[in-house]
Amino acid sequence: MVRPYAIKGKKRKNRGEKYAKKEQEHEEQVEEEEEKEPAKRAAIEKPTEEVVGKEEEEGGEAGTDELVGIPIVPSDKKNNKNGVIFVLEKASLEVAKVGKSFQLLNSDDHANFLRKNNKNPADYRPDITHQALLSILDSPVNKAGRLQAVYVRTEKGVLFEVKPHVRIPRTYKRFSGIMLQLLQKLNITAVGKREKLLRVIKNPVTNYFPVNSRKIGFSYSSDKLVKMRKYVDAVGDDVNLVFVVGAMAHGKIEVDYIDDFIAISGYPLSAAMCIARITEALADKWSIL
């Protein structure tokens, strides 16, 4: 009666030693990997004001609190000719404390929170600003070095500048994290540098326009329906063009610094489509392929 129990107990002991040995080897392997990546661990354990995320070279996305800064896109800076400035007005970029953390409000994730605070979820569309910025920065006009600056003013009146050579994240989740950091820290720096690629600046936006500039606003309700290519061709080469586009879901931009209000389609267009038509007309005017 004693022998079977003794054999069974011995097997359990050997099995326990085997698992203990494997666990020890696994711990040693983890420690070795951690020693090879101290910078990554430091970024996770103690994020700085530069920790905002970085896109992978093939367009992939990584965690925002593992990487530092925003990448810079190379552009052609050889020509010193007059260029174009874009202003996105009434952008829906509002930060609020939801639960235990601050978040950039949007209609998809915070509909219940917005209704509880007597706000219309349809008005909270930060994705419109994201799409508009991608349309501007991805355009051949920007890659040819003819984009001078991009300014964004939120519905609450916060004005910030986006440098033309910044690489905006392709996914909304990453973009939301960067906008949250920008509105809290007031600037976003480049990867490995101290250059501020996005920064909150003082109003009014007209302080940053060139002296010889023409401010053009866009609205579907405008009585002046024009073909964009003919419109920009009629503007002299010595004039800096400033295009003001609304970055909201509905409504009309109401600012007092616009020289001309035009419509470029008989149908309502999204901000991104409006910008695409503008940049295409400018590329034809300046012979940018």
C-alpha positions in Angstrom: 0.0 0.0 0.0 2.9 2.4 0.5 4.8 1.8 -2.7 2.3 3.2 -5.2 2.0 6.4 -3.2 5.7 6.8 -3.0 6.0 6.4 -6.8 3.2 8.9 -7.5 4.7 11.5 -5.1 8.1 11.2 -6.9 6.5 11.9 -10.3 4.8 15.0 -8.9 8.1 16.2 -7.6 9.9 15.7 -10.9 7.1 17.4 -12.8 7.2 20.4 -10.4 10.9 20.7 -10.9 10.5 20.6 -14.6 7.9 23.5 -14.6 10.0 25.5 -12.2 13.0 25.2 -14.5 11.0 26.4 -17.5 9.5 29.3 -15.6 13.0 30.3 -14.5 14.3 30.2 -18.1 11.3 32.3 -19.3 12.0 34.9 -16.6 15.7 35.1 -17.6 14.7 35.5 -21.3 12.3 38.4 -20.4 15.0 40.1 -18.3 17.4 39.8 -21.2 14.9 41.4 -23.7 14.2 44.2 -21.3 17.9 45.0 -20.9 18.1 45.4 -24.7 15.3 47.9 -24.8 15.7 50.4 -22.0 14.6 53.3 -24.1 11.3 51.6 -24.9 10.7 50.8 -21.2 11.5 54.3 -20.2 9.0 55.8 -22.7 6.3 53.5 -21.3 7.0 54.0 -17.6 7.7 57.8 -17.8 6.2 59.5 -20.8 7.3 63.0 -21.6 5.5 65.9 -23.4 7.1 64.6 -26.6 5.5 61.2 -26.4 2.8 61.4 -29.0 3.3 58.5 -31.4 5.0 57.8 -34.7 3.9 56.1 -37.9 5.8 53.2 -39.3 7.4 53.7 -42.7 4.9 51.5 -44.5 2.0 53.5 -43.1 1.4 51.2 -40.1 0.4 52.4 -36.7 2.0 51.8 -33.3 1.1 52.6 -29.7 1.1 56.3 -28.9 2.9 55.9 -25.6 5.7 53.8 -26.9 7.1 56.3 -29.5 8.4 59.9 -29.5 7.4 62.8 -31.7 5.9 63.0 -35.2 7.7 62.0 -38.4 8.6 64.7 -41.0 7.7 64.4 -44.6 10.4 65.6 -47.1 9.2 68.2 -49.6 10.6 70.3 -52.5 11.8 73.6 -51.0 13.7 74.8 -54.1 11.1 77.3 -55.4 10.5 80.5 -53.5 7.3 81.5 -55.4 4.1 82.5 -53.8 2.1 79.6 -52.4 -1.2 78.8 -50.8 -2.5 78.9 -47.2 -5.4 76.8 -45.9 -7.5 77.7 -42.9 -9.9 75.2 -41.4 -12.6 77.0 -39.5 -15.0 75.7 -36.8 -13.2 72.4 -36.4 -14.9 70.1 -33.9 -12.0 69.4 -31.5 -13.1 69.5 -27.9 -11.6 67.7 -25.0 -13.6 66.6 -22.0 -13.1 64.3 -19.0 -15.1 61.1 -19.7 -14.9 58.7 -16.7 -11.4 58.9 -15.3 -9.5 60.2 -18.4 -9.6 63.1 -20.8 -10.7 62.3 -24.3 -11.3 64.0 -27.7 -15.1 64.0 -28.0 -16.7 62.3 -31.1 -20.2 61.3 -32.0 -19.4 57.5 -32.2 -17.7 56.9 -28.9 -19.3 59.6 -26.7 -23.0 59.8 -27.9 -24.4 59.0 -24.5 -22.0 61.3 -22.7 -22.9 64.2 -25.0 -26.7 63.6 -24.6 -26.4 63.6 -20.8 -24.7 67.0 -21.1 -27.4 68.3 -23.4 -25.2 68.4 -26.5 -25.9 67.2 -30.0 -23.6 64.3 -30.9 -23.9 65.2 -34.6 -21.9 68.4 -33.9 -18.8 66.4 -32.7 -17.0 65.3 -35.8 -13.2 65.5 -35.4 -12.9 63.0 -38.2 -13.8 65.9 -40.7 -10.7 67.8 -39.6 -8.6 64.6 -39.9 -9.8 64.0 -43.5 -9.3 67.6 -44.4 -5.7 67.7 -43.1 -4.8 64.5 -44.9 -6.2 65.9 -48.2 -4.1 69.1 -47.8 -0.8 67.4 -46.7 -1.1 64.6 -49.2 -1.6 66.9 -52.2 1.1 67.4 -54.9 0.9 71.1 -54.1 2.3 70.4 -50.7 4.9 67.9 -51.9 6.1 70.5 -54.5 6.7 73.0 -51.6 3.9 75.5 -52.5 2.0 75.0 -49.3 3.0 77.8 -46.9 1.0 77.0 -43.8 -2.2 75.3 -42.5 -4.2 76.9 -39.6 -7.0 75.2 -37.7 -9.5 77.1 -35.5 -11.8 75.0 -33.3 -15.4 75.7 -32.5 -14.2 77.0 -29.1 -11.8 79.5 -30.7 -8.5 77.7 -30.1 -6.1 78.4 -33.0 -3.2 76.2 -33.9 -0.7 75.9 -36.8 0.2 72.7 -38.7 3.5 72.8 -40.4 3.4 71.6 -44.1 6.1 68.9 -43.6 4.3 67.1 -40.7 3.0 63.6 -41.3 -0.4 63.3 -39.8 -1.4 59.7 -38.7 -3.5 57.8 -41.1 -5.9 56.3 -38.6 -8.4 58.3 -36.6 -7.4 56.7 -33.3 -3.8 57.9 -33.6 -5.0 61.3 -34.8 -7.3 61.7 -31.8 -4.4 61.0 -29.4 -2.2 63.7 -31.1 -5.0 66.3 -31.0 -5.7 65.4 -27.3 -2.0 66.0 -26.5 -1.8 69.2 -28.6 -4.8 70.8 -26.8 -3.4 69.8 -23.4 0.3 70.5 -24.0 -0.1 73.3 -26.6 2.5 71.8 -29.0 3.8 68.7 -30.6 7.5 68.2 -31.5 9.3 66.3 -34.3 11.0 63.0 -33.9 14.3 63.4 -32.2 14.2 67.2 -32.6 12.8 70.2 -30.7 11.0 71.6 -33.8 7.3 72.3 -33.0 5.3 70.8 -35.9 1.9 71.6 -34.3 1.5 74.4 -31.9 -1.3 76.5 -30.4 -0.9 80.2 -31.4 -2.7 83.5 -30.6 -5.7 84.8 -32.4 -6.5 86.3 -34.9 -5.4 84.1 -37.7 -5.0 87.2 -40.0 -1.8 88.1 -38.1 -0.1 85.2 -39.9 -1.2 86.0 -43.4 1.3 87.5 -46.0 0.7 91.2 -46.8 -0.4 90.5 -50.4 -3.0 87.8 -49.9 -6.5 87.1 -51.0 -8.8 85.3 -48.6 -11.4 83.1 -50.2 -14.2 81.3 -48.4 -16.3 78.4 -49.6 -20.0 77.8 -49.0 -22.6 75.8 -50.9 -25.1 78.6 -50.2 -23.0 81.2 -52.0 -24.7 82.7 -55.1 -21.3 82.9 -56.8 -20.8 79.5 -58.5 -17.4 79.2 -60.2 -15.2 76.7 -61.8 -12.1 76.4 -59.6 -9.6 76.1 -62.4 -10.8 79.3 -64.1 -11.0 81.1 -60.7 -7.4 80.5 -59.7 -6.1 81.2 -63.3 -7.6 84.7 -63.0 -5.6 85.4 -59.8 -2.2 87.0 -60.5 1.0 85.1 -59.6 2.1 87.8 -57.2 -0.9 87.1 -54.9 -0.8 84.7 -52.0 -4.0 82.6 -51.9 -5.7 81.9 -48.6 -8.5 79.3 -48.8 -10.9 79.2 -45.8 -12.8 75.9 -45.5 -15.4 74.8 -42.9 -14.4 71.7 -41.0 -17.8 71.1 -39.4 -20.7 68.7 -40.2 -23.2 71.4 -41.2 -23.6 75.1 -41.2 -21.6 78.0 -42.7 -18.3 79.7 -41.8 -18.9 83.2 -40.4 -15.7 85.2 -40.3 -15.1 88.8 -41.2 -11.7 88.6 -42.9 -12.8 86.8 -46.1 -12.6 88.8 -49.3 -14.7 86.6 -51.5 -17.3 83.8 -50.9 -17.7 81.3 -53.6 -19.3 77.9 -54.4 -17.4 75.4 -56.5 -20.2 72.8 -57.0 -23.9 72.7 -57.3 -24.0 70.1 -54.7 -22.8 70.1 -51.0 -19.3 68.9 -50.7 -17.3 67.5 -47.8 -14.3 69.5 -46.6 -11.9 66.9 -48.0 -13.6 66.9 -51.4 -13.6 70.7 -51.5 -9.9 70.8 -50.7 -9.2 68.1 -53.3 -10.8 70.3 -56.0 -8.8 73.4 -54.8 -5.4 71.6 -54.8 -6.1 70.0 -58.2 -6.8 73.4 -59.8 -3.7 74.9 -58.2 -1.6 71.9 -59.5 -2.9 72.6 -63.0 -2.2 76.3 -62.7 1.4 75.8 -61.4 2.1 72.8 -63.8 2.6 70.4 -60.9 2.2 66.8 -62.0 
